[in-house]
Amino acid sequence: MAKVLTSKAENYSQWYNDLVSKADLAENSAVRGCMVIKPYGYAIWEKMQAQLDKMFKDTGHVNAYFPLFIPKSFFSKEAAHVDGFAKECAVVTHYRLMNDPDGKGVVVDPDAKLEEELIIRPTSETIIWSTYKNWIQSYRDLPILCNQWANVVRWEMRTRMFLRTTEFLWQEGHTAHETAEEALAETTQMINVYASFAEDFMAIPVIKGAKSANERFAGALETYTIEALMQDGKALQSGTSHFLGQNFAKAFDVQFANRDGKLDYVWASSWGVSTRLIGALIMAHSDDNGLVLPPKLAPYQVVIVPIYKNDEQLAEISVKADEIVAKLKARGISVKYDNRDSQRPGWKFAEYELKGVPVRLAIGPRDLENGSIEVARRDTLEKSIEQLENIDQFVADLLDKIQENIYNKAFQFREENTTKVDSYDQFKDLLVTKGGFFLAHWDGTVETELKIKEETKATIRCIPFDGAKEEGKCMVTGKPSSQRVIFALAY
């Protein structure tokens, strides 16, 4: 297989697009701005889904499903929410087609106009809170801890597969609580779940923090985020959790009888991650040879490639390969034995390297004689000859080492590309020449935040939860600041 990727150094954006295409993750669809997620790409999403779903259920959540269509009037009920999404909404105005009277296919039937337009969900707070009104009468009905796996539509002018598409897949949790303290605890709990998933499974170190008021989710009182650093020095928001206060409960009149017998409005949170996480995986770990997938999320963790000259050799190798497959599967390791005769071993090696399979095993007649097997690890491209006798234990240990090494490499990159700055000139210079995360003092005003964004395109990614209190002066205005915040260019 010829090398098919533009190098990262030459053109990072083209490298990313090449990789999504050549690794068979996704392709552009006939609908502008939408993508087809191909089986290999969807297999990664399924791995993510399965683990996240387990983590949600382990924290007491249940899955439900709510309608794709939302009455337009619902968006008028919460002012900040409609302001945040108005320009991104896809609107359904008619319910029927008809044959073109001129015989040119079909047209929209002008007599089939909806009494009220329907919005294809950009997010589901409004339709869910209109439903929760029917579910909640008393404090005994709380909390409600629902999640849904769904697709959403946000009209995008500039798209990039996985990172920003008009339609994308995600999960959105929507919870209802008796008190503000419970809703805030839920908001914190879920950003911690996302951080654990990112670090323990995606092998991506993240910084947890609060969004500035200007960057909050539309309709939220607080937005918590996990921010990751990609290899091109840009930040990627990789998950958010929102404390919604009583805003949506008041908008949809969701009240309950509290423990004192008085009516009160319900407190709320919402939280979500999307197929953008696949983009994060690609950009955080991969190289000019292709994908580098953390073993915990790889569609198959091990591939076995036979080296043979005739059918007799293949038959002997296949017997041993089947034994190895059985041992690996018994350990919960996903494995593929590729005995296709349509491609040479070298082609297969290049294909699985491109697709980021963590461990490749190659076995031929001489290996059978010696009781050995060749092992290649994708993260370092190192090869070794190992004994067949305990190969299942060796591979299990190696997968753990690869997972850890991929995380450590990403963590070291972030550390090397996180810079403290005290002057605005220094910030502007390093933003262009180095990139990465910048820890800088900010005076807390929207005016200063917008000035920085307008002049540099950098935004406040978050106000870190674990940032030490440090008295200083805003790098722009010189006004007092009690903590550094993280600035970066971002996707």
Secondary structure, DSSP 8 states (H G I E B T S, - for coil): -------TTT-HHHHHHHHHHHTTSEEE-SSTT-EEE-HHHHHHHHHHHHHHHHHHHHTT-EE----SEEEGGGGGSSHHHHHHHGGG-EEEEES-EEE-TTSSSEEE-TT-EEEEEEEE-S--HHHHHHHHHHH-SBGGG--EEEEEEEEEE---SS-BTTTB-SEEEEEEEEEEESSHHHHHHHHHHHHHHHHHHHHHTS----EEEE--GGGS-TT-SEEEEEEEE-TTS-EEEEEEEEEEETHHHHHTT-EEE-TTS-EEE-EEEEEEEETHHHHHHHHHH-BTTB----GGG-S-SEEEEE--SSHHHHHHHHHHHHHHHHHHHHTT--EEE---SSS-HHHHHHHHHHTT-SEEEEE-HHHHHHTEEEEEETTT--EEEEESTTHHHHHHHHHHHHHHHHHHHHHHHHHHTEEE--SHHHHHHHHHHT-SEEEEE--S-HHHHHHHHHHH--EEEEEETT-----EE-TTT--EESSEEEEE-B-
